């Protein structure tokens, strides 16, 4: 990992809060002039610390009221099964996050849909039909206490 000085850290914190800042606004917030700030952002991007800049949407406002966490267990743990499941999951826009786990289950999925009925359709029509799926345990989140994309830099 490249060494980060206090200016780099300030830049990363500010961009995590608002990636739409103009370079002049960002430079002012971190205490640099525009050109050195731009060069630092370029370096942080080239070094892979800034992967991309995106807009964070409000899922509730978009009608995606249900958030589900699904634990998936496969019937076999061969590399081919893991890759086949992973490939299938990447094609489902409802799945926001997917993690491979160690322990009693193989994958943890974060899924958003309009409502529980929509999840039921997704569950029976798509997720449970992925080859190799043995068991799915789903948990519906009732409310969100904390959700952030900001890393502690």
C-alpha positions as CSV (number, residue, x, y, z in Angstrom):
1,X,0.0,0.0,0.0
2,X,1.3,3.5,-0.9
3,X,2.2,5.8,2.0
4,X,-0.6,8.2,2.7
5,X,0.1,11.6,4.2
6,X,-2.4,13.8,6.0
7,X,-3.5,15.5,2.7
8,X,-4.1,12.2,1.0
9,X,-6.2,11.1,3.9
10,X,-8.2,14.3,3.9
11,X,-8.8,13.9,0.1
12,X,-10.0,10.3,0.6
13,X,-12.3,11.3,3.4
14,X,-13.8,14.2,1.5
15,X,-14.3,12.2,-1.7
16,X,-16.1,9.4,0.3
17,X,-18.5,12.0,1.6
18,X,-19.1,13.7,-1.8
19,X,-17.3,12.5,-5.0
20,X,-19.1,15.2,-7.0
21,X,-17.0,18.0,-5.5
22,X,-15.2,20.1,-8.1
23,X,-11.5,20.0,-7.9
24,X,-11.5,23.6,-6.6
25,X,-14.0,22.7,-3.8
26,X,-12.0,19.6,-2.9
27,X,-8.7,21.6,-2.8
28,X,-10.2,24.2,-0.6
29,X,-11.6,21.7,1.8
30,X,-8.3,19.9,2.2
31,X,-6.1,23.0,2.3
32,X,-4.3,22.7,-1.1
33,X,-4.3,24.6,-4.3
34,X,-6.2,23.1,-7.2
35,X,-3.2,21.7,-9.2
36,X,-1.5,19.8,-6.4
37,X,-4.9,18.4,-5.3
38,X,-5.6,17.2,-8.8
39,X,-2.2,15.5,-9.0
40,X,-2.9,13.8,-5.7
41,X,-6.3,12.6,-6.8
42,X,-4.7,11.2,-10.0
43,X,-2.0,9.4,-8.1
44,X,-4.6,8.0,-5.6
45,X,-6.6,6.7,-8.6
46,X,-3.6,5.3,-10.4
47,X,-2.5,3.6,-7.2
48,X,-5.9,1.9,-7.0
49,X,-7.0,3.6,-3.8
50,X,-9.8,5.3,-5.7
51,X,-11.5,2.7,-7.8
52,X,-14.3,4.8,-9.2
53,X,-16.7,7.6,-8.3
54,X,-20.4,6.8,-8.1
55,X,-23.7,8.3,-7.1
56,X,-25.2,6.6,-4.0
57,X,-28.9,6.2,-4.6
58,X,-31.7,6.0,-2.0
59,X,-33.1,2.5,-2.2
60,X,-36.2,3.4,-0.3
61,X,-37.0,6.3,-2.6
62,X,-36.6,4.0,-5.5
63,X,-39.1,1.6,-4.1
64,X,-36.7,-1.1,-3.0
65,X,-38.1,-1.4,0.5
66,X,-37.0,-4.9,1.4
67,X,-33.4,-5.7,2.3
68,X,-32.6,-9.4,2.8
69,X,-29.4,-11.2,3.9
70,X,-29.3,-14.7,2.6
71,X,-26.9,-17.4,3.7
72,X,-26.3,-20.0,1.0
73,X,-24.9,-23.4,1.4
74,X,-23.8,-25.4,-1.7
75,X,-24.1,-29.2,-1.9
76,X,-20.5,-29.5,-3.0
77,X,-17.4,-27.4,-2.3
78,X,-15.4,-28.0,-5.5
79,X,-13.9,-25.1,-7.2
80,X,-16.2,-25.5,-10.2
81,X,-19.3,-25.2,-8.0
82,X,-18.0,-22.1,-6.3
83,X,-17.2,-20.5,-9.7
84,X,-20.6,-21.5,-11.2
85,X,-22.5,-20.0,-8.3
86,X,-20.4,-16.9,-8.3
87,X,-21.0,-16.4,-12.0
88,X,-24.7,-16.8,-11.6
89,X,-24.9,-14.3,-8.7
90,X,-23.0,-11.6,-10.6
91,X,-25.9,-11.6,-13.2
92,X,-28.5,-10.8,-10.5
93,X,-28.9,-7.0,-10.0
94,X,-30.9,-7.6,-6.9
95,X,-27.7,-9.0,-5.2
96,X,-25.7,-6.0,-4.1
97,X,-23.0,-7.8,-2.3
98,X,-21.8,-11.4,-2.2
99,X,-19.1,-12.9,0.1
100,X,-17.5,-16.3,0.3
101,X,-17.5,-17.5,3.9
102,X,-15.7,-20.0,6.0
103,X,-17.9,-22.0,8.4
104,X,-21.2,-23.7,8.1
105,X,-22.4,-21.7,5.1
106,X,-20.6,-20.8,1.8
107,X,-21.9,-17.4,0.8
108,X,-23.6,-14.4,2.3
109,X,-25.7,-12.3,0.0
110,X,-27.1,-8.8,0.5
111,X,-30.2,-8.5,-1.6
112,X,-32.6,-5.6,-2.2
113,X,-36.1,-5.9,-3.8
114,X,-39.4,-4.0,-3.7
115,X,-41.0,-6.1,-1.0
116,X,-41.1,-9.6,0.5
117,X,-43.3,-10.8,-2.3
118,X,-40.6,-9.8,-4.8
119,X,-38.0,-11.6,-2.7
120,X,-40.2,-14.7,-2.7
121,X,-40.3,-14.6,-6.5
122,X,-36.5,-14.0,-6.7
123,X,-35.9,-16.8,-4.2
124,X,-38.0,-19.4,-6.0
125,X,-37.5,-18.4,-9.6
126,X,-33.8,-17.6,-9.6
127,X,-31.7,-18.0,-6.4
128,X,-32.9,-21.5,-5.5
129,X,-32.5,-22.7,-9.1
130,X,-28.8,-21.9,-9.2
131,X,-27.0,-25.3,-9.7
132,X,-25.4,-26.6,-6.6
133,X,-27.5,-24.7,-4.1
134,X,-28.4,-27.0,-1.2
135,X,-29.8,-24.6,1.4
136,X,-30.7,-20.9,1.7
137,X,-31.4,-19.2,5.0
138,X,-32.9,-15.7,4.6
139,X,-33.2,-12.9,7.1
140,X,-35.2,-9.8,6.4
141,X,-33.8,-6.6,7.9
142,X,-36.5,-4.7,9.7
143,X,-34.6,-1.4,9.9
144,X,-31.2,0.1,9.1
145,X,-29.2,1.4,12.0
146,X,-26.0,2.2,10.1
147,X,-25.1,2.0,6.5
148,X,-22.0,3.6,5.1
149,X,-19.6,3.2,2.2
150,X,-17.0,5.4,3.9
151,X,-13.9,3.5,5.0
152,X,-12.0,4.7,8.1
153,X,-9.0,6.5,6.6
